[in-house]
Amino acid sequence: MKLRTLMAASLAAVLIASGPVAAKTFKWAFQGDVQSLDPHGLNETFTLGFLGNVYEGLTAYDENLEIEPGLAVSWENTSPTVWRFKLREGVKFHDGGDFTADDVIFSWQRMKTDGSDMKGYAALIKDIKKIDDYTIEIETPSPDPILPRSLTFVYIMDKEWAEEHDATEATSPKAATTSSTYAAQNANGTGPFMVSERQPDVKSVFKRFDGYWGEPKTNVTEVIFTPIEQAATRVAALISGELDLVYPVPVQDWPRLESADGVEPLTGPEARTIFLGIDQSRDELLYSNVKGKNPAKDIKVRQAIAHAIDLDAIKQKIMRGASTPTGLLIAPQINGFNDALNKPYEYDPEKSKALLAEAGYPDGFEIGMDCPNNRYVNDERICQAVVAMLARVGVKVDLNAQPKSKYFAKVATQNDNDTSFYLLGWTPSSMDAYNPLFNLVHCQTTDAGQFNYGRYCNEEIDGLTAKIASETDQEKRQSMIDQAFTMLREDYGYFPLHQQPLSWGVRSGVTAAQRADNVLDFRNVVMP
């Protein structure tokens, strides 16, 4: 049986990589393209992982999601709210510019601009003080024991390059699809690869950056990325030898890869939770036949929806047994996870019908639903299953499934959360529970709750979240995390579905680190 999880390069691959770098081209495909090359435009794991081969943060993840130095060589917590970072000297941007403290400060300020989808990260920092060109002090609003872990996806841009090309403000997801801002179509980072060709929705070509400061183990000199929406086409291209790696592979295609010559599936547990959210803020839903009020504001309606969804059926029929039904917004790999709280809502359609009747909707109601169709494993099929399940209890759902570029542009906070009901997936970049509490659960403000598209709000949870951010006593911190998620569960604020599996396909002989956050880091790819 060829099913396996690949977490590190083999000894042979390491030996290959340690020798002279021969020209090696790596070809891979994902089910959709990145929406933009702007590193501050969209806080989405695929986009940030893709751009992480071109841009870098002060810190970085290794293949096991352990923190290691990036553009900072060291850091220390000099006081409860101050971190001092020593920056890496001699680093060049792809256009030859020097990396300095000014670029860090500029990038932080850019993340606070209107078009940024990274405001939550920017809010972790109160101020950055330049000590000298290669030393900075970051002041946080309160003690932040995990700040270095939160900076891995805070990518640094060249201040001079951005100013030269009128790119000092971030490009929003909506703007990225309607206009050609320079930073959305061009990139200038410090990473090991540089973008040499960009044809949105067609292909992107990366070339090895000869001036890179590090020595990654990859022997790849060119990378060609092709977005391929149809899963069958992706898998066929892998089997035929046209591609070296593809993902996601539908779980139902694993046997096909296992039986084919020269290819194999790479699988493992992903730290991503797939869930549903619903608008609980507006006085009237944007997409519904109920006028003058918002049925989702009634907890009985939210309970009815939760108890109408059969997670085991989704697991068996849609995910072929490969998903893990969940009651939490965080996966077992996330710091703060408590298995005792991870019980999913009980499937009970008769209870759902009774709750709807009690809420004043004995015949149900209609609601629109937004869903990506090329972002998560079987995302549209999951939404279709939910539509059918809710129909059985009287809730008629009008499904709008579309490519992730259009989906995120529509539902994003920069577009005033144009949705009534939606599917989303989340992997905390810090691998810590504070991240989803701040980004998904917190009442939506200028800085917090940027991905709380349904605008759920519980100020008591917000108070706990603020304390969790600065609590260094792990036992007390865990107790507060448990309290927050318990209150969220009792509010039926979200409808957690499952943790999806990592599902890649790879050509035999190609090695790649399959990180639990589902990021493909070219540094770890070694070709035969």
N, C-alpha and C positions, 0 to 999 in steps of 0.2 A: 504493500500500500504506500503510495507516494505522498499522502496527506501529511504535512509537517508545518511546523512554525519555524521560521528562519530569523534568529535574533542577532546573529553576528556572522561575519564572513568566515569561511572555512580557512584552515591553515594554508591550503594551497592558494586560495585567493589572496591572502595577506602577503604570501611570498611573491605573487605576481605583482601586487601593488607596490611592493617595496623596491622593485627594480625600475629601470628606465620606463618612462611613460610612453607607450606606443599609441598611435592613433586608434581610438576605440569610440565607436558611436553607439549610444544607448537610445533605443526607441521605446517609448511607452505611451499609454493612453489612459485617460480617465473619461468618465461619462459626460463631462461638461468642461467648458473652458473657464479660466479665471475671468472674472468680470473686468478686471483692471490690473495694471501693474503698479498702481499707487499703493504703497505699503501701509497707508493709514486709511484707505478707502473702505475696506470691508473686513470686519472681524469675523472671519470664517476660517475654520481650520484648514480646509483645502487650499484656499487662497494664501493664507499666511505660510503654510508649509511649502507651497510652490515658490513663493517669493523668498522664503528663507534660504534658498540656494543662491540668491542674488544679493539680498540685504541681510544684515546681521544686527543682533541686539548686543547689549553689554554682556549678557550671559547667554548660554546656549544649553541645549539638551544633547546628551549623548544618545546612543541607540537604546539605552535602557531608561531613558527619561530622567537621568541623573544630571544635576546642574554641573556645568563646567564653564571655564572662562570663555568669553567671546571677545567683544571689543574692549572689555575690561579684563585686566590680568589678575586683579584682586579686589576685595571689598571687605569692609569691616563696619560694624555698628558702633560708632564712636559715642553715641548717646541714645537714649530711648527713641528719639525721632530723627536721628541723623545717620546716614550711611555715607562713608567715604569710599569712592571708587578710584582706583588707579587705572587709567586708560592705556591701551596698547599703543606703543609708539611705532612709527614707521609704517603704519597702515595706509594704503592708497585706495581711493575710490577708483572705479573702472575707467574714469576719464583722466586719471592721473592726479587728481586733487588729494590733498592731505586730510586725513581724519584727525579732528581735534575736539576739545571740549565744546567749542562753539556749535559743532554739528549736533551734539547731544542735546544741548539747550534748545536749539532751533527745532529739532524733531519733536521734542516734548511740547513746545509751543504750537507746532503745526497740528499735533494730535488734538488740540483743543479747538480747532477751527470748525466752522459750521458743517463742512462736508465730511468731517472725520467720523468714522465708525469706531474709533479707539478712544473715545472720551473717558470711558471707564478706566482705562489704563492711565490716562493722563491724570485722572483724579486721585490716583494713588500717591501722587507727588504734589507737595505744597510749593516747593521751590527747588531750583538747582543753582548752586553757587559755584562759579568757576574759580578754582584755586590757582591753577595754571593750565597750560594747554593740555596737560595729560592728567589732571587731577580735578575731580568734582566732588561736591558734597550735595547729596540729595536729602532734602528735608521732607518728611512725611507728615500728614495732618495729625496722626497719632502713631504710637509705636507699631511697626509693621515687621514682625519677625520673618515673613516670607517674601519680602520685597525682591531679593535677587531672583527668586523663582518666578515672580510675576513679570520680569523684564525680558524674558526670552523672545517674545514676539513683538517687543517694542523696537521696531527697526529704525536704524539711524540713516538719515538722508544727508546728502551733502548740501550744506546751507548755500554755498556759492552757486552750485548747479541749479538748485531750486529757484534762487533769485534770478539767475540769468534767463531761465525759461518760464518765468512768471508762474511758478508752481509752489508758491509759499503756503497755499491753502490746500487742504485735502480734497480729493475728488469723491463726492458722495456716490453710493451705488446707483442712484437714479441718473446722475449726471454722466456716469461712466458709460451708460447705454445711449445717451443722446448727444454727447459732444466729445470731441477728441482733445481733451486737455492733455498737455504734454506729459505729465507724470503718469497719466493713465495708459499712455501708449509707449512710453520709454522708461528705462530704468538705469540707475547709476548707483550701484551699491558697493560694498566692500567684500562680498561673498566670493566663493570659489568659482562661480560661474557667472557669466555675463550674457545678457540677452542680445543675440546678434540678428535675429529676425522675428518679427511679430506680425502674424496675420490672425486677428481675432476670429475665433470659431473655426479656424482652419489648421494652423500649426504655430508653434513657437520653437525657436532654435536657440540653444545655449552653447556657448563656447567656453572652454576652460580659461580662466583668468590667470595669465602667467605671473601677474604681480601679486597673487594672493599670499597673505602673510603666513598661512598655515600649511600643513602637510597632510591633507586628507588621504585616506587609504585607497580612494577610488583610482582606477586606471582609465576612467572615462575622460575623453577629450572633447566630445560633442554629445549633446543631448537633443533629441527631436521629440517634442511632445505633440500629440494629435488628440484633440477631443473627439470621442466617438460616442454618440448618444445611445445607439442600439447595442445592447449587451451581446446579442448573438454575433454582431459584426466584430466587436472587440475580441471575443473569445476565438472566433474564426481566424482573425488576423494573428493572434498569438500562436494558434496551432499551426498555421501555415508558415510561420517563421518571419512574418513581416514586422512583428513587434517582439520586444524582449520582456515586457512586463505590462500588465493591464490591471486596473481595478476600478470599481468593484466588479467581482465576478458573481453573478447570481448564484445563490447557494445551490439551486437545483442543477447548476452546471458543474459542480465539483466532480461528480462521477465521470463526466465527459473529459475533464482534464486529467483525471487519474488514469483513464484508459488510453489516452492519446500518447504517442511517442514524442519525446523531446520537450514536454511541458509538464507542469505540476501546479497544484493549488498551494498557496500559502495562506494559512488560516491561524486564527488566535483570538483571544478576547480583546475587544476594543473598549476603551474607557469612555465611550460615547453613549449618552442616553437619548433615546428618541421619545418625544412626548408631544402632546397636543396642548394648545393654549386657546383661550377664548376671551373675547372682549368683555371685561367686567367693569368698564369705566364709562363708556358713552351712555347717555340717557336713552338712546335708540341705536340699535345695531345698524351698521352701514348696509349689511346684506341680510335682510330678513323680511318676512311678511308680517311680522309683529311691529306695529307702528305705535309711537308714543311712549314706549317703554323698552327696556332691555331685559329679556328673560334671563340672561346669564348672570344678572345681578342677584337673582334668587338662588340661594344655596341648594334648594331642592332641585332646581333645573340642572345645576352642575353635578349634583349627586346622581341624578337620573342619567346623565351622559356617561359618567364614570362607570356606573353599574351596567350600562348597556354594551360595553366594549369587552369582547372575549379575547383576552390576551393569549390564552392557550391556543385558541383557534388561529390567531395570527402567527404564533410561533410554529405550529404544525403545518398549516396550509400555505402560508406566505413565506415564512423563513425556513421551512424544511427542518424544523427542530433546532436551528442554529442560534436563535436569539435567546435572551434571558429576560423573561418578564420581570418588571420591577415596580416598586412602590415609591421609589425615591428618584430625585433628579440627578443623583450621582451614582457612579458605578463603584464596584468593590475596589478598584485600583486607586480611588480618590481618597486622599487623607480626610478623615471625618466621616467616612462611610460607617454605618452601624447596621449590621445585618438584621438586628432585632426590629428595626423600623422599616424593613424592606418588603413588607407584605403588600402585594398589589390590591387594589380595590376589587371586591368580590363581584364576579359576573352574575347578575341577577336581573334579567330583562323584565320580569314581572314586577319587581320592586321599582324599576325605572318607570314603568307605566303608571304605577300608583303615585310615585313622586311627581310626575308630570301633571297628573290629575289634581293632586293637592296644590300644585303651584298655579293651577288655573289653565292648564293646557291639556285637557283630556284627549284632544285630537292631535296633540303635538304642535309643531310649528316648523317653519322653513328657515334655513340659515345657509349662508354661503361659506365655503371653506377653501382656503388657499393651501396648495401643496407643491413642493418642487417635484420634478419628475426625473431629475438627473443629478441629485445631490447625495442621497443616502441609499443604503442597500434596500432595493424594492420599495422605494418611497411612495410612488404612485399607487402601487398595488396595496400597500398598507392603508393609504387613504381610501381607496375603493372599498376595502374590506370594512373600514369604519363607517363609510356611507351606508353600506348594506346593513350593518348591525344597528345603526341608529334608526334606519327606516323601519325596522321591526318593532320599535317602541313608539313610532309616530313622528320622529324628528326627520324631516326631509332635508337632505344636504345637497346643495348645488356645488359640485366640486369644480374648482379651477386649478388644474394641474398644469404647470408650465416650467420651462427651463429655469434653472436657479438664478440666472442673470435677471430675468424678468420677475421672478418670485421675490428675491431680496429687494429689488428696486421698489416693488409694490408694498411689501409689508414693513420695510425698515422704518425706524424711528425718524430718519431724515425725511421720510415721505408721510409722516403723521400716522404711521401704523394703519395703512389702508387695508384692514382685514377685520373679519368678525370671528373667524375660527381658523386655526392653522396648525400645521405640523412643523416641528423644528427638532434639530439634534444639537447636542451640546457636549463638548469635551472641555473641561476647565484647563486653560493653558497653564495654570500654576499647579495643576493636579491636586488642588485643595478645595474644600467645600465652600470657603469664603467666596470664591470666584462666582459660582452660580447664584449664591445668595445675593451678591451685590449686583450682578448683571441681569439675572432672570427674575428674581423674586422681589427685590427692592422696589418701593414705589418709584415710579419714573420721575426723575429730576433731570437737570441739565447734565449731570455727571453719572448718576446711578440709574440702574434699570434700563439701560439702553437696548436690551434685548427682551425686555418685558413687554412684548408686542400686544398682549391683552390687557396691560396696565393694571394687573392685580396689585392691591395695596393693603398692607397690614403694618401699621407703624410700630407695633410691638415687635414684629420680626425685624424691622429696620433697626430698632434699638439694639436687639441682640446681635445683628450683623455688624454694627459699629463696634461692639465689644469684642466680637470674635476676631475682628481685624487686628486688634492690639493685644489680645490676651496671650501671654506666654506660658501660663500654666496649662499644660495639655489636658489635664483632667477637667478643669473648669471650662476650657474651650470646647471640649467634646460635649459636655453637658449642655452648653448653649447651642451648639450645632444641632443636637438632638431636639432641643426645645423648638428651635426654628422650624425644622422639618416636620415635627409633630403638628405644630400650628398650621403649617401650609397644608398638610394632609387633611386636617380637620376642616379647613376652609374649602377644600376641593379647588384650590387655586390653580392647579395644573392637573393634567391627566397623563402620568408617566406610562409609557408603553413597554419599552425593553431596552436592553443594551444590545446593539447589533454586533455581529461578528466581523472581524477583519477578514476580508475576502479578496485576495489577490491571486493572479495567475502569473507564472514566471517561466521563462525558457530555461531548460535544464542547463546548469553550469553558470548561470547568472546568480550572483548573491546580492542580497539587499537586506538591510535591517528593517524588520517590520515593527515599527514603533506602535505602542498601545494607543497613541493618539491618531494613528492612521496617516502619519506624515511620511512622505518619501523624501529622504535626505540623500541627494546625489553623492555626498561625501562617502557614503557607505555602500555605494553600488560598485561592484567589481565584475567586469566582463571576462569571459573565458578567452 
